[in-house]
């Protein structure tokens, strides 16, 4: 199921890259990049705060958690995982959306430049 969703998203992205209108491609790319930055950035901030709170609750070792937060997922109990991992996934999805938007923007700019 997960692999099918990834394949469908890749196909959808390739169709967006083949859009006939450069202006629409630019607008969709800017919108996707903006939504990814805003939504993913907010989710990332909440994720980091929730992770720190969960690690403090467990009285775990929090030194260096900010530099490698994913390595601390194994230290979480079930309650901590339920509080932290949804924000992690949402932030990761925002990051992917931002990258997709930047890709659309880059292709739109390249197409406009080549069209002269």
N, CA and C atoms as an extended XYZ file, in Angstrom:
348
Properties=species:S:1:pos:R:3:atomname:S:1:resname:S:1:resid:I:1 pbc="F F F"
N         0.823       -1.195        0.000 N   UNK     1
C         0.000        0.000        0.000 CA  UNK     1
C         0.868        1.260        0.000 C   UNK     1
N         1.874        1.294        0.887 N   UNK     2
C         2.745        2.456        0.977 CA  UNK     2
C         3.523        2.669       -0.321 C   UNK     2
N         4.014        1.575       -0.902 N   UNK     3
C         4.763        1.673       -2.145 CA  UNK     3
C         3.878        2.169       -3.284 C   UNK     3
N         2.611        1.738       -3.285 N   UNK     4
C         1.668        2.204       -4.295 CA  UNK     4
C         1.412        3.696       -4.178 C   UNK     4
N         1.310        4.191       -2.960 N   UNK     5
C         1.110        5.620       -2.746 CA  UNK     5
C         2.326        6.414       -3.229 C   UNK     5
N         3.515        5.895       -2.971 N   UNK     6
C         4.733        6.573       -3.438 CA  UNK     6
C         4.765        6.589       -4.961 C   UNK     6
N         4.430        5.475       -5.586 N   UNK     7
C         4.422        5.411       -7.049 CA  UNK     7
C         3.388        6.381       -7.632 C   UNK     7
N         2.226        6.472       -7.006 N   UNK     8
C         1.194        7.402       -7.478 CA  UNK     8
C         1.658        8.848       -7.335 C   UNK     8
N         2.326        9.168       -6.248 N   UNK     9
C         2.826       10.527       -6.058 CA  UNK     9
C         3.918       10.871       -7.061 C   UNK     9
N         4.789        9.924       -7.353 N   UNK    10
C         5.839       10.156       -8.344 CA  UNK    10
C         5.218       10.374       -9.721 C   UNK    10
N         4.227        9.571      -10.072 N   UNK    11
C         3.546        9.742      -11.351 CA  UNK    11
C         2.858       11.103      -11.430 C   UNK    11
N         2.192       11.500      -10.351 N   UNK    12
C         1.536       12.802      -10.302 CA  UNK    12
C         2.555       13.929      -10.468 C   UNK    12
N         3.694       13.792       -9.811 N   UNK    13
C         4.746       14.801       -9.912 CA  UNK    13
C         5.285       14.875      -11.339 C   UNK    13
N         5.475       13.734      -11.975 N   UNK    14
C         5.945       13.739      -13.364 CA  UNK    14
C         4.929       14.388      -14.288 C   UNK    14
N         3.647       14.177      -14.034 N   UNK    15
C         2.613       14.845      -14.823 CA  UNK    15
C         2.650       16.356      -14.605 C   UNK    15
N         2.907       16.780      -13.374 N   UNK    16
C         3.028       18.216      -13.113 CA  UNK    16
C         4.225       18.816      -13.846 C   UNK    16
N         5.310       18.049      -13.943 N   UNK    17
C         6.481       18.538      -14.664 CA  UNK    17
C         6.201       18.706      -16.153 C   UNK    17
N         5.263       17.937      -16.676 N   UNK    18
C         4.941       17.999      -18.101 CA  UNK    18
C         3.807       18.973      -18.406 C   UNK    18
N         3.408       19.772      -17.447 N   UNK    19
C         2.315       20.727      -17.657 CA  UNK    19
C         2.637       21.670      -18.807 C   UNK    19
N         1.646       21.984      -19.623 N   UNK    20
C         1.925       22.850      -20.771 CA  UNK    20
C         2.174       24.314      -20.382 C   UNK    20
N         1.564       24.802      -19.327 N   UNK    21
C         1.708       26.213      -18.975 CA  UNK    21
C         2.828       26.445      -17.979 C   UNK    21
N         3.806       27.237      -18.390 N   UNK    22
C         4.930       27.525      -17.506 CA  UNK    22
C         4.455       28.333      -16.299 C   UNK    22
N         3.513       29.237      -16.518 N   UNK    23
C         3.029       30.082      -15.421 CA  UNK    23
C         2.348       29.231      -14.351 C   UNK    23
N         1.515       28.278      -14.781 N   UNK    24
C         0.842       27.412      -13.804 CA  UNK    24
C         1.842       26.545      -13.057 C   UNK    24
N         2.839       26.082      -13.776 N   UNK    25
C         3.872       25.263      -13.145 CA  UNK    25
C         4.641       26.086      -12.108 C   UNK    25
N         4.911       27.333      -12.438 N   UNK    26
C         5.598       28.215      -11.493 CA  UNK    26
C         4.738       28.480      -10.262 C   UNK    26
N         3.449       28.759      -10.479 N   UNK    27
C         2.538       29.041       -9.360 CA  UNK    27
C         2.383       27.813       -8.469 C   UNK    27
N         2.178       26.642       -9.058 N   UNK    28
C         2.035       25.426       -8.260 CA  UNK    28
C         3.327       25.095       -7.503 C   UNK    28
N         4.465       25.326       -8.132 N   UNK    29
C         5.733       25.089       -7.462 CA  UNK    29
C         5.939       26.028       -6.286 C   UNK    29
N         5.621       27.296       -6.482 N   UNK    30
C         5.759       28.264       -5.392 CA  UNK    30
C         4.788       27.952       -4.262 C   UNK    30
N         3.572       27.560       -4.613 N   UNK    31
C         2.571       27.217       -3.598 CA  UNK    31
C         3.001       25.983       -2.808 C   UNK    31
N         3.471       24.958       -3.503 N   UNK    32
C         3.905       23.738       -2.820 CA  UNK    32
C         5.109       24.003       -1.927 C   UNK    32
N         6.073       24.768       -2.429 N   UNK    33
C         7.250       25.077       -1.619 CA  UNK    33
C         6.867       25.896       -0.387 C   UNK    33
N         5.962       26.854       -0.563 N   UNK    34
C         5.528       27.682        0.567 CA  UNK    34
C         4.772       26.865        1.604 C   UNK    34
N         3.846       26.046        1.140 N   UNK    35
C         3.083       25.210        2.079 CA  UNK    35
C         3.993       24.227        2.799 C   UNK    35
N         4.952       23.674        2.080 N   UNK    36
C         5.898       22.753        2.702 CA  UNK    36
C         6.752       23.434        3.751 C   UNK    36
N         7.197       24.654        3.451 N   UNK    37
C         8.019       25.389        4.417 CA  UNK    37
C         7.215       25.777        5.650 C   UNK    37
N         6.024       26.301        5.431 N   UNK    38
C         5.210       26.765        6.561 CA  UNK    38
C         4.708       25.585        7.388 C   UNK    38
N         4.059       24.634        6.721 N   UNK    39
C         3.508       23.490        7.442 CA  UNK    39
C         4.576       22.577        8.016 C   UNK    39
N         5.577       22.271        7.208 N   UNK    40
C         6.640       21.395        7.676 CA  UNK    40
C         7.507       22.059        8.728 C   UNK    40
N         7.720       23.357        8.595 N   UNK    41
C         8.503       24.075        9.589 CA  UNK    41
C         7.807       24.130       10.936 C   UNK    41
N         6.504       24.404       10.915 N   UNK    42
C         5.738       24.428       12.167 CA  UNK    42
C         5.703       23.041       12.803 C   UNK    42
N         5.473       22.020       11.979 N   UNK    43
C         5.450       20.650       12.512 CA  UNK    43
C         6.822       20.254       13.047 C   UNK    43
N         7.875       20.686       12.384 N   UNK    44
C         9.225       20.391       12.864 CA  UNK    44
C         9.513       21.044       14.205 C   UNK    44
N         9.045       22.270       14.373 N   UNK    45
C         9.224       22.949       15.655 CA  UNK    45
C         8.465       22.222       16.766 C   UNK    45
N         7.219       21.863       16.493 N   UNK    46
C         6.420       21.134       17.483 CA  UNK    46
C         7.039       19.773       17.772 C   UNK    46
N         7.565       19.108       16.737 N   UNK    47
C         8.235       17.819       16.914 CA  UNK    47
C         9.409       17.936       17.878 C   UNK    47
N        10.263       18.933       17.660 N   UNK    48
C        11.435       19.079       18.512 CA  UNK    48
C        11.038       19.388       19.952 C   UNK    48
N        10.030       20.234       20.126 N   UNK    49
C         9.565       20.533       21.487 CA  UNK    49
C         8.971       19.294       22.149 C   UNK    49
N         8.171       18.520       21.385 N   UNK    50
C         7.557       17.307       21.943 CA  UNK    50
C         8.616       16.255       22.272 C   UNK    50
N         9.627       16.139       21.432 N   UNK    51
C        10.694       15.175       21.691 CA  UNK    51
C        11.462       15.553       22.957 C   UNK    51
N        11.791       16.810       23.097 N   UNK    52
C        12.519       17.240       24.283 CA  UNK    52
C        11.686       17.012       25.540 C   UNK    52
N        10.397       17.326       25.462 N   UNK    53
C         9.506       17.114       26.610 CA  UNK    53
C         9.421       15.627       26.964 C   UNK    53
N         9.312       14.784       25.950 N   UNK    54
C         9.215       13.341       26.197 CA  UNK    54
C        10.514       12.798       26.790 C   UNK    54
N        11.643       13.281       26.312 N   UNK    55
C        12.919       12.825       26.860 CA  UNK    55
C        13.109       13.301       28.295 C   UNK    55
N        12.689       14.514       28.594 N   UNK    56
C        12.771       15.005       29.966 CA  UNK    56
C        11.846       14.227       30.894 C   UNK    56
N        10.661       13.872       30.376 N   UNK    57
C         9.710       13.104       31.174 CA  UNK    57
C        10.291       11.744       31.551 C   UNK    57
N        11.044       11.170       30.643 N   UNK    58
C        11.671        9.872       30.911 CA  UNK    58
C        12.972       10.007       31.690 C   UNK    58
N        13.323       11.252       31.995 N   UNK    59
C        14.579       11.546       32.682 CA  UNK    59
C        15.762       10.952       31.913 C   UNK    59
N        15.607       10.980       30.597 N   UNK    60
C        16.658       10.441       29.744 CA  UNK    60
C        17.770       11.446       29.542 C   UNK    60
N        18.810       10.967       28.969 N   UNK    61
C        19.967       11.793       28.672 CA  UNK    61
C        19.614       12.660       27.461 C   UNK    61
N        19.534       13.981       27.646 N   UNK    62
C        19.129       14.863       26.557 CA  UNK    62
C        20.298       15.588       25.902 C   UNK    62
N        21.494       15.338       26.357 N   UNK    63
C        22.649       16.016       25.765 CA  UNK    63
C        22.812       15.597       24.303 C   UNK    63
N        22.879       16.569       23.418 N   UNK    64
C        23.070       16.313       21.998 CA  UNK    64
C        21.816       15.902       21.253 C   UNK    64
N        20.667       15.946       21.897 N   UNK    65
C        19.431       15.501       21.244 CA  UNK    65
C        19.068       16.381       20.061 C   UNK    65
N        19.449       17.647       20.099 N   UNK    66
C        19.087       18.556       19.016 CA  UNK    66
C        19.887       18.282       17.749 C   UNK    66
N        21.099       17.757       17.894 N   UNK    67
C        21.938       17.490       16.734 CA  UNK    67
C        21.589       16.182       16.056 C   UNK    67
N        21.018       15.260       16.800 N   UNK    68
C        20.624       13.980       16.229 CA  UNK    68
C        19.318       13.507       16.884 C   UNK    68
N        18.220       14.199       16.581 N   UNK    69
C        16.969       13.862       17.264 CA  UNK    69
C        16.417       12.491       16.892 C   UNK    69
N        16.631       12.050       15.669 N   UNK    70
C        16.080       10.761       15.234 CA  UNK    70
C        16.723        9.612       16.005 C   UNK    70
N        17.969        9.786       16.397 N   UNK    71
C        18.627        8.725       17.159 CA  UNK    71
C        18.009        8.547       18.539 C   UNK    71
N        17.249        9.517       18.998 N   UNK    72
C        16.608        9.425       20.314 CA  UNK    72
C        15.225        8.778       20.263 C   UNK    72
N        14.737        8.462       19.071 N   UNK    73
C        13.425        7.813       18.967 CA  UNK    73
C        13.409        6.466       19.675 C   UNK    73
N        14.522        5.767       19.663 N   UNK    74
C        14.595        4.453       20.312 CA  UNK    74
C        14.474        4.568       21.832 C   UNK    74
N        14.787        5.739       22.373 N   UNK    75
C        14.708        5.937       23.821 CA  UNK    75
C        13.286        6.212       24.306 C   UNK    75
N        12.366        6.455       23.389 N   UNK    76
C        10.999        6.817       23.767 CA  UNK    76
C        10.174        5.603       24.154 C   UNK    76
N         9.275        5.794       25.098 N   UNK    77
C         8.309        4.744       25.415 CA  UNK    77
C         7.090        4.925       24.499 C   UNK    77
N         6.079        4.113       24.699 N   UNK    78
C         4.907        4.156       23.814 CA  UNK    78
C         4.197        5.506       23.881 C   UNK    78
N         4.075        6.067       25.059 N   UNK    79
C         3.416        7.374       25.209 CA  UNK    79
C         4.226        8.443       24.475 C   UNK    79
N         5.531        8.394       24.616 N   UNK    80
C         6.386        9.351       23.928 CA  UNK    80
C         6.316        9.216       22.425 C   UNK    80
N         6.283        7.991       21.953 N   UNK    81
C         6.177        7.773       20.495 CA  UNK    81
C         4.878        8.340       19.950 C   UNK    81
N         3.776        8.127       20.672 N   UNK    82
C         2.478        8.651       20.205 CA  UNK    82
C         2.463       10.178       20.207 C   UNK    82
N         3.221       10.793       21.099 N   UNK    83
C         3.250       12.251       21.166 CA  UNK    83
C         4.225       12.866       20.163 C   UNK    83
N         5.262       12.136       19.793 N   UNK    84
C         6.350       12.712       19.000 CA  UNK    84
C         6.276       12.337       17.522 C   UNK    84
N         6.075       11.051       17.242 N   UNK    85
C         6.233       10.577       15.860 CA  UNK    85
C         5.227       11.138       14.856 C   UNK    85
N         3.968       11.435       15.226 N   UNK    86
C         3.101       12.078       14.218 CA  UNK    86
C         3.643       13.430       13.744 C   UNK    86
N         4.219       14.200       14.650 N   UNK    87
C         4.807       15.484       14.260 CA  UNK    87
C         6.048       15.278       13.409 C   UNK    87
N         6.796       14.223       13.693 N   UNK    88
C         7.967       13.887       12.886 CA  UNK    88
C         7.544       13.573       11.450 C   UNK    88
N         6.509       12.760       11.313 N   UNK    89
C         6.033       12.381        9.975 CA  UNK    89
C         5.460       13.574        9.220 C   UNK    89
N         4.726       14.424        9.925 N   UNK    90
C         4.154       15.609        9.294 CA  UNK    90
C         5.259       16.568        8.841 C   UNK    90
N         6.274       16.738        9.663 N   UNK    91
C         7.400       17.578        9.268 CA  UNK    91
C         8.153       17.010        8.078 C   UNK    91
N         8.321       15.686        8.048 N   UNK    92
C         8.983       15.047        6.913 CA  UNK    92
C         8.163       15.207        5.638 C   UNK    92
N         6.836       15.095        5.766 N   UNK    93
C         5.968       15.296        4.600 CA  UNK    93
C         6.066       16.736        4.099 C   UNK    93
N         6.147       17.689        5.013 N   UNK    94
C         6.318       19.082        4.613 CA  UNK    94
C         7.635       19.308        3.906 C   UNK    94
N         8.674       18.643        4.369 N   UNK    95
C         9.979       18.739        3.720 CA  UNK    95
C         9.928       18.199        2.293 C   UNK    95
N         9.272       17.052        2.127 N   UNK    96
C         9.146       16.460        0.787 CA  UNK    96
C         8.316       17.366       -0.118 C   UNK    96
N         7.235       17.943        0.423 N   UNK    97
C         6.410       18.866       -0.359 CA  UNK    97
C         7.220       20.086       -0.770 C   UNK    97
N         8.040       20.584        0.122 N   UNK    98
C         8.896       21.727       -0.189 CA  UNK    98
C         9.885       21.375       -1.302 C   UNK    98
N        10.499       20.210       -1.222 N   UNK    99
C        11.429       19.788       -2.275 CA  UNK    99
C        10.727       19.622       -3.615 C   UNK    99
N         9.524       19.075       -3.596 N   UNK   100
C         8.759       18.926       -4.839 CA  UNK   100
C         8.433       20.288       -5.435 C   UNK   100
N         8.048       21.237       -4.590 N   UNK   101
C         7.764       22.584       -5.069 CA  UNK   101
C         8.994       23.262       -5.648 C   UNK   101
N        10.125       23.078       -5.001 N   UNK   102
C        11.366       23.652       -5.520 CA  UNK   102
C        11.718       23.016       -6.865 C   UNK   102
N        11.466       21.716       -6.991 N   UNK   103
C        11.697       21.048       -8.272 CA  UNK   103
C        10.809       21.612       -9.372 C   UNK   103
N         9.533       21.827       -9.061 N   UNK   104
C         8.625       22.424      -10.042 CA  UNK   104
C         9.069       23.840      -10.409 C   UNK   104
N         9.475       24.602       -9.424 N   UNK   105
C         9.964       25.953       -9.699 CA  UNK   105
C        11.197       25.924      -10.591 C   UNK   105
N        12.118       25.031      -10.296 N   UNK   106
C        13.343       24.951      -11.094 CA  UNK   106
C        13.039       24.583      -12.544 C   UNK   106
N        12.133       23.641      -12.739 N   UNK   107
C        11.779       23.251      -14.104 CA  UNK   107
C        11.062       24.397      -14.817 C   UNK   107
N        10.178       25.110      -14.114 N   UNK   108
C         9.473       26.236      -14.730 CA  UNK   108
C        10.453       27.341      -15.127 C   UNK   108
N        11.398       27.633      -14.267 N   UNK   109
C        12.391       28.668      -14.599 CA  UNK   109
C        13.260       28.228      -15.763 C   UNK   109
N        13.659       26.964      -15.770 N   UNK   110
C        14.476       26.454      -16.864 CA  UNK   110
C        13.708       26.468      -18.183 C   UNK   110
N        12.432       26.080      -18.137 N   UNK   111
C        11.614       26.106      -19.353 CA  UNK   111
C        11.427       27.521      -19.858 C   UNK   111
N        11.215       28.485      -18.957 N   UNK   112
C        11.045       29.880      -19.363 CA  UNK   112
C        12.340       30.423      -19.957 C   UNK   112
N        13.465       30.031      -19.355 N   UNK   113
C        14.747       30.505      -19.856 CA  UNK   113
C        15.046       29.930      -21.247 C   UNK   113
N        14.729       28.637      -21.433 N   UNK   114
C        14.963       28.003      -22.733 CA  UNK   114
C        14.023       28.530      -23.807 C   UNK   114
N        12.808       28.935      -23.384 N   UNK   115
C        11.851       29.455      -24.357 CA  UNK   115
C        12.247       30.846      -24.826 C   UNK   115
N        13.097       31.486      -24.052 N   UNK   116
C        13.678       32.736      -24.456 CA  UNK   116
C        12.858       33.914      -24.169 C   UNK   116
